[in-house]
Amino acid sequence: MQLHIPSFLLFFLSFLHYCSAAITQVPYDPSPFATSGYINAATINNQSDILSGGTITLDGVEIIIPHNLLVNTPSLTAVAWSELFNSNGQINLPLWPEISWEAFVFANYIGGQYIAGIVYIFQEIGNLNEGFITSIDYDKGEMRINGDFSDPNSVGRYGMVHGDWPLWTADTDNPSIAASTGFPVCLPRVDPAVGDDPFCPKKNRPLDTNGNPVTKFTFSAPPVADGQPDPLLFVPLTVGDFIIYSATLVEDQNGERLFAAYTIDANLGFYTAPGTM
Ligand SMILES: *[C@@H]1O[C@H](CO)[C@@H](O)[C@H](O)[C@H]1NC(C)=O
C-alpha cells in the first residue's frame, strides 16, 4: 500500500526544512535585527550600577541590553535601564504586568545573541486616542474625553499631575502638549470661573462674539500690552476642544485609573505674528 502524505503536510515539512536551513546559515555576523513586540520579561544585571545593562524579552526573544545603553520612553530620550526597575530588581512600569507593555528594539545579531542598540518602551501602542473634552476637573488637573458627565468611571479621562511616574510624563522642555499648529497648550491649574492661572491665562483664549472660546487666533507681536493675549504664554484648553492624545494608563493615590497624557494634539489654530517667533 502506498503511503499517502497529504500535500499540506509536505508543504509544512518543506517549510520547516526551509526554516531550519535559514536559521543555521546566518549570511553574515553581526547582522541587523529590528523587532517590536510585547514585553514578556526584563532583567537588570547590577542594581547598584545606574548604567547597568540587562535583558528584555519580546514575544519570547531575549535581547541583551548592554551596559551604558540609554533607552527611550515616549517623551524622554535618555532613561538609564536601571531607572525602570524597583529596589527589588523587578521591572517597574505603571500597571505592569496587568496592562501590556511593548517595545521597539533595533539590535544587532552577534555570535548567536541579539544585542540592543535603540530601545523604545511604551504601553499598549501608546494608547493613541481622540475625542472632545467634555469636562475638566481643575482641582485634580484632569479632563474627561468623550465622557458622560454623570459617570465617574467612563473611559478616556486623563490627568496632567502624576508625579509617581516621572518617566512617563510629557516632555516639558519641548512641549508635546500643543495645538496642531505647534503652539503649546495647557490645562489651567485654577478653574477659570473662579480665578486665573498666570501661566495658563484666560486672556490667551479670547472669546468670540457669541462668548465662546475661539479655536483660531493669531497673536500680536510681543511684547503685548497688559491684559492682551500673550504669545509667550500657553493657550488654555477648554471643554469642547477636540484633541488627539497618547497616554499611559496609571492609577492615582485613590486607586482610580486614568490616562496620563504625554502627547496632546489639540485641534486649534493658534499662530504667532508672522516673523516674530
Ligand atoms: C555593580 O556596580 C557597582 C557600582 O558601579 C560596582 O561597584 C560593582 O562592582 C558591580 N558589581 C558587579 C558584580 O559587577
The ligand as a MOL file (V3000), in Angstrom:
LIG
                    3D

  0  0  0     0  0            999 V3000
M  V30 BEGIN CTAB
M  V30 COUNTS 14 14 0 0 0
M  V30 BEGIN ATOM
M  V30 1 C 27.9350 46.6400 40.4730 0
M  V30 2 O 28.0520 48.0330 40.3270 0
M  V30 3 C 28.8050 48.6460 41.3560 0
M  V30 4 C 28.7010 50.1660 41.1290 0
M  V30 5 O 29.1440 50.5150 39.8390 0
M  V30 6 C 30.2130 48.1150 41.3230 0
M  V30 7 O 30.9690 48.7000 42.3770 0
M  V30 8 C 30.2010 46.5890 41.4900 0
M  V30 9 O 31.4980 46.0860 41.3350 0
M  V30 10 C 29.2800 45.9750 40.4450 0
M  V30 11 N 29.1440 44.5630 40.7030 0
M  V30 12 C 29.4180 43.6510 39.7970 0
M  V30 13 C 29.1990 42.2260 40.2130 0
M  V30 14 O 29.8360 43.9270 38.6710 0
M  V30 END ATOM
M  V30 BEGIN BOND
M  V30 1 1 1 2
M  V30 2 1 1 10
M  V30 3 1 2 3
M  V30 4 1 3 4
M  V30 5 1 3 6
M  V30 6 1 4 5
M  V30 7 1 6 7
M  V30 8 1 6 8
M  V30 9 1 8 9
M  V30 10 1 8 10
M  V30 11 1 10 11
M  V30 12 1 11 12
M  V30 13 1 12 13
M  V30 14 2 12 14
M  V30 END BOND
M  V30 END CTAB
M  END
